[in-house]
């Protein structure tokens, strides 16, 4: 289907979803949130797609937050629905069952930082800036930022970023464990493509098991998390891919995984 605020492209098993409102620094209005939820749901359902890359159009921003001009007129009830729809999108991404990489060329602020944090891996340009500036608008983060930043970077950084509203450079986000890689602006596409191709060649059911164990198991008590891991490990022995991976190792050849 055609999207008004997104561009969708495929390269092999890698789908790229681009938020395409560069004149508004890719700010998230309600339509864009709905389109993103649909686009991710479609990517989840398409067996040919093994990895999703999420990015923003232009060089200046990944996403500069929720759309302030739309949001400022919300009633509290509309604000509640907006927050829930943002949180639903973030959960859809986090639980997609396939790896999602955020490609971050520039500003990832407010809802943009929350969107990046819902992805599984983050690759940033050295020009990128990360922040939760909602407090400057008299607001608090509403798309899961207080919770995901806390879990990714700990209480010290979460309180600093949310209370001061001051954005941090990509290098500091790397030190805090918020991003996986920081690269020169002109190396961003190659770094994302290399990572995406590696993940696209990996065993999809094993990738899905790892995502489940780390993301869902990680929210449980350790004994439950370990049991989660055991179940995922055992399930992998039911797959052709496990037989292919172990055979390929013993036969000293490259494995070819089919997702079965
Ligand atoms: N919502 C709506 N519009 C936004 C936006 C947002 N979150 N972020 C940027 N824009 C719009 C600007 O209003 C401007 O539109 P205009 O040309 O029609 O006036 C356009 O995008 C370009 O932004 P501008 O502010 O002119 O760019 P800049 O380089 O001077 O500043 C930022 C860049 C990111 C520092 C600045 O845009 C900003 O602070 N944005 C808001 C960030 C924020 O608070 N996000 C959290 C929202 S909860």
Boltz pocket constraint, residues with backbone or C-beta under 6 A from the ligand:
constraints:
  - pocket:
      binder: B
      contacts: [[A, 22], [A, 23], [A, 24], [A, 25], [A, 27], [A, 64], [A, 65], [A, 66], [A, 67], [A, 68], [A, 69], [A, 107], [A, 109], [A, 110], [A, 111], [A, 133], [A, 134], [A, 137]]
      max_distance: 6.0
